[in-house]
């Protein structure tokens, strides 16, 4: 599926530089815009599982001892 993207409120300088860059690469400003977006996003690294786990660990308080799963299961059963 192909989608359209409309970018508003660009400075005239940015538009001029986009057109210059497009001419250097022998393509239209629209094609250059697509290539810039593609390059910017294809090289963007996604977080690995380990990086995501580290972020979650950083949000967890370190001064509190974790509750064992056995205790949590017992508490859950007792609530019923």
C-alpha positions as CSV (number, residue, x, y, z in Angstrom):
1,X,0.0,0.0,0.0
2,X,1.3,3.4,-0.9
3,X,0.5,6.4,1.2
4,X,1.0,10.1,0.7
5,X,2.7,12.4,3.1
6,X,2.2,16.2,3.2
7,X,4.8,18.3,4.9
8,X,3.7,21.8,5.7
9,X,5.4,25.0,6.9
10,X,8.9,24.3,5.6
11,X,11.3,27.2,5.4
12,X,12.1,28.4,1.9
13,X,15.8,27.6,2.6
14,X,15.0,24.0,3.3
15,X,12.9,23.7,0.1
16,X,15.7,25.3,-1.9
17,X,18.3,22.9,-0.4
18,X,16.1,19.9,-1.1
19,X,15.8,21.0,-4.7
20,X,19.5,21.5,-5.1
21,X,20.2,18.1,-3.5
22,X,17.7,16.5,-5.9
23,X,19.3,18.1,-8.9
24,X,22.7,16.8,-7.8
25,X,21.3,13.2,-7.6
26,X,19.3,13.5,-10.8
27,X,15.9,13.1,-9.3
28,X,12.8,15.1,-8.5
29,X,12.4,16.9,-5.2
30,X,9.7,14.4,-4.3
31,X,12.0,11.5,-5.0
32,X,14.8,13.1,-3.1
33,X,12.4,13.6,-0.1
34,X,11.5,9.9,-0.2
35,X,15.1,8.9,-0.3
36,X,16.0,11.2,2.6
37,X,13.2,9.7,4.7
38,X,14.1,6.1,3.7
39,X,17.8,6.6,4.6
40,X,16.9,8.3,7.9
41,X,14.6,5.5,9.0
42,X,16.3,2.4,7.6
43,X,19.4,3.3,9.5
44,X,17.5,3.9,12.7
45,X,18.3,1.0,15.0
46,X,15.5,-0.6,17.0
47,X,16.1,-1.4,20.6
48,X,17.2,-5.0,21.2
49,X,15.5,-7.1,23.9
50,X,18.4,-6.5,26.2
51,X,18.2,-2.7,25.7
52,X,14.4,-2.8,26.4
53,X,14.9,-4.9,29.5
54,X,17.6,-2.5,30.8
55,X,15.2,0.4,30.4
56,X,12.5,-1.5,32.3
57,X,15.0,-2.4,35.0
58,X,16.0,1.3,35.3
59,X,12.3,2.2,36.0
60,X,12.1,-0.4,38.8
61,X,13.0,0.9,42.3
62,X,16.3,-0.7,43.5
63,X,15.7,-0.1,47.2
64,X,12.8,-2.6,47.4
65,X,13.4,-6.3,47.4
66,X,11.3,-8.1,44.8
67,X,8.4,-10.3,45.9
68,X,8.7,-13.9,44.9
69,X,6.2,-15.3,42.4
70,X,5.2,-17.9,45.0
71,X,4.1,-15.2,47.4
72,X,2.3,-13.4,44.7
73,X,0.4,-16.5,43.6
74,X,-0.6,-17.3,47.2
75,X,-1.9,-13.7,47.6
76,X,-3.8,-13.9,44.4
77,X,-5.5,-17.2,45.5
78,X,-6.3,-15.8,48.9
79,X,-8.1,-12.8,47.3
80,X,-10.8,-15.1,45.8
